[in-house]
Amino acid sequence: MLDYYAILGLSRNATASEIKGAYLKLARQYHPDRFTTEKEKKDANERFALVTQAYKVLSEEKTKENYDRSLHLDSTGKPIEMATIVQAK
């Protein structure tokens, strides 16, 4: 599973504002139109797609909650006890 927090360079308890700011910075940095050679454009496009995918998941509350749950984290970024996960199922 991809670590969307790491892709955006964020901690697991990043705020919505921090998520948006990191996305905007990286989207500008890796936008394919900034590069001239085909290889640079291809590499940038791949990175840009990852950054966009990470932002789409982390910027929406429900998808972020589901993603964090899949990582076994609560809304503050702390690990959830396995007993809590088993009881919830």
C-alpha positions as CSV (number, residue, x, y, z in Angstrom):
1,M,0.0,0.0,0.0
2,L,1.3,3.4,-0.9
3,D,2.1,5.8,2.0
4,Y,0.2,8.9,0.9
5,Y,1.5,10.9,3.9
6,A,5.1,10.2,2.8
7,I,4.4,11.0,-0.8
8,L,3.2,14.5,0.3
9,G,6.0,14.8,2.9
10,L,3.6,15.0,5.8
11,S,3.2,13.5,9.3
12,R,0.3,11.2,9.9
13,N,-1.5,13.8,11.9
14,A,-1.4,16.5,9.2
15,T,-4.2,19.0,9.1
16,A,-6.4,19.7,6.0
17,S,-4.5,23.0,5.5
18,E,-1.1,21.2,5.6
19,I,-2.3,18.5,3.2
20,K,-3.5,21.2,0.7
21,G,-0.3,23.2,1.1
22,A,1.9,20.2,0.5
23,Y,-0.1,19.2,-2.5
24,L,0.0,22.6,-4.1
25,K,3.7,22.9,-3.6
26,L,4.4,19.4,-5.1
27,A,1.9,19.8,-7.9
28,R,3.8,22.9,-9.0
29,Q,7.1,21.2,-8.6
30,Y,6.2,18.1,-10.6
31,H,3.8,19.5,-13.2
32,P,4.8,18.0,-16.5
33,D,4.5,21.3,-18.4
34,R,7.6,22.5,-16.5
35,F,9.9,20.1,-18.2
36,T,11.3,20.0,-21.7
37,T,12.7,16.5,-22.5
38,E,10.4,13.5,-22.9
39,K,12.1,11.6,-20.1
40,E,11.7,14.5,-17.7
41,K,8.1,14.9,-18.7
42,K,7.4,11.2,-18.2
43,D,9.1,11.1,-14.8
44,A,7.3,14.3,-13.7
45,N,4.0,13.0,-14.9
46,E,4.4,9.8,-12.9
47,R,5.3,11.8,-9.7
48,F,2.5,14.3,-10.4
49,A,0.0,11.4,-10.7
50,L,1.1,10.0,-7.3
51,V,0.9,13.4,-5.6
52,T,-2.6,13.9,-7.0
53,Q,-3.7,10.5,-6.0
54,A,-2.4,11.1,-2.4
55,Y,-4.2,14.4,-2.3
56,K,-7.5,13.0,-3.5
57,V,-7.4,10.4,-0.7
58,L,-6.2,12.6,2.1
59,S,-8.2,15.7,1.3
60,E,-11.6,14.1,1.6
61,E,-12.6,13.3,5.2
62,K,-14.3,10.0,4.5
63,T,-11.6,8.6,2.3
64,K,-8.9,9.8,4.7
65,E,-10.6,8.0,7.6
66,N,-10.8,4.8,5.5
67,Y,-7.2,5.1,4.5
68,D,-6.1,5.8,8.1
69,R,-8.2,2.9,9.3
70,S,-6.4,0.7,6.7
71,L,-3.1,1.8,8.3
72,H,-4.6,1.1,11.7
73,L,-4.4,4.8,12.8
74,D,-6.9,6.9,14.6
75,S,-7.8,10.5,13.5
76,T,-4.9,11.9,15.5
77,G,-2.4,9.6,13.7
78,K,-1.9,7.3,16.7
79,P,-1.9,3.5,16.2
80,I,-5.2,1.8,17.1
81,E,-4.9,-1.1,19.4
82,M,-5.6,-4.4,17.6
83,A,-8.3,-5.3,20.2
84,T,-10.2,-2.2,19.1
85,I,-9.9,-3.2,15.4
86,V,-11.2,-6.7,16.1
87,Q,-14.1,-5.5,18.3
88,A,-15.2,-3.0,15.5
89,K,-15.6,-5.8,13.0
